[in-house]
């Protein structure tokens, strides 16, 4: 989630990662494939065709990306000390039985509005492709330990309009498309207000929007995955079109 106490995110992402690394060392587990997030380098601006050389930002708008970045650095430090690890950054995993991104869009469908430029691009990743990338990383690291410490963006390698993608999810669930629109500035101000009120009254459920969500929704996010292709042999086996067909079929089984 994008909302909650910093301590909860720290416990899950940072302390959890420390515990995993410690347990692996104690039990002589050979290697770690760590699932991170592209949000660790999100600097509140468009990120178009960015690669793994993109630096961490100086500040974060939410505890999720901040604590994921801290955890990522822990893994990199362990790798520098001889622990074998690869970091994978999948972007917005989706597919049948998704319990996070697609449900979040669907639950807000009636009140969702497009934010910012309508031609912003996003590159997501279908769940099977994300799993495949992790398996490839594990196999390649076993054969080539010099890959340890490396970071890889992975995606569908198909940047599309983010609102076209959101509407495709809604279509798969047989819901009407998003038609309304608000400016990026209005959405950000609304996020600031909701965050203030929710913190003031200790409201734990997710607010309608946050500053981080507003910035993410109003910017492009797509990645250069040539490093993953070269080092890991990664190519998306399931196209976005095929993934959406599978998602629609899954929704039909729920009716």
C-alpha positions, 0 to 999 in steps of 0.5 A: 500500500501507499499509506500507513505508518512509517514504522510499519513500512520500515518493519516490513521492508527494512527489518524484514530484509535484514532478517532474510539476509541474516537467515540466509547467511546462517543457513548457507543459502547460496543467493538472494533475488531481491524484489525491489521497485522502480519507485526507489528512484522516482524523483517526482518527474517524468521518467522516460527510458531510464536505466539502472544508472538513475540515482536515488532522489534526495527525498521521498513523498511516501514511506514505501519507496523510501524504505524499499530504497533503504532495503535495496541499499542493504542488499547492495552492501551485502553483495559488496561484502561477498553475499550473492544477490541480484536486485529486480525492479518490476513495475506495477505487477498485474494479472489474474488473482492480483490482490493489489494494483488492479483491485485498487483501480477497480475499487475506485472506478466510480470516482477515478479521474485522469490526472495530468497529461493524458499522453503520459506513458507507463510500462507495467509487467504481467505477473508471469513475466515478473516471475520469469525474470526472477527465475532467470536472475537466479539461474544466471547468478548461479552460473555467473557470480560476477552479476552479484550486486546488479540491479535490473529494471524489468517490464513489458517493454511496451510503453503505453498510455497509462490511462489506456492501460487503466481503462483496459483493466476496467474493461477486463472487469466489465466496468466503464472507462475513466472519463473525468480529468483533474490537473496534476496541481489539483490532485497534488493539493488534494493529496496534501489535504487528505494526508494532513487530515488522515494523520491528524485523526489517525485514520488508517484506511487509504485516503482517496489520493496521496501526494505520491499517488498524485505525482505518480499518476501525473508522470510517465514511467517507462524503462530501458530494460536492455541490461536485463535482456543482455545479462539475464536473457529476459524478454517478456513472453506474455504480451500486454494484449495476451495478459489482458485477455487472460485477466478478462478470462479470470474476471469472467470466472468470478461472475 
